[in-house]
Amino acid sequence: MSDRVHGPVAQETIRCEGVAVWMALMSLILLLGAASAVDKARKGQWYTAGGIFLPILGADVMLFGGVERHSSLLFWLGVALAVVGFGLELIAHRRTRHPVPQ
């Protein structure tokens, strides 16, 4: 009988702890990405900084806003941020491989 009473509570506690671990991991990734983007921005590599930070930010918005809270607007905003970030990364890659002569 006690398993039936405590079963759903224990499952909810485990689910909450899993969500907390997931959020902590994504926050750590966002923090490390932001630090890397700041380092690139200080060097004047703005396209690379955007290419690093925007996909990570987009993934956070997409997962926590769109998927977790079931908001399609935030999901598509996260997708758009990620796509823009990957586009900036492509521009940064082309600029380093084929520099513009001055």
Secondary structure, DSSP 8 states (H G I E B T S, - for coil): -HHHHHHHHHHHHHHHHHHHHHHHHHHHHHHHHHHHHHHHHHTT-HHHHHHHHHHHHHHHIIIIIIITTT-HHHHHHHHHHHHHHHHHHHHHHHHHHS----
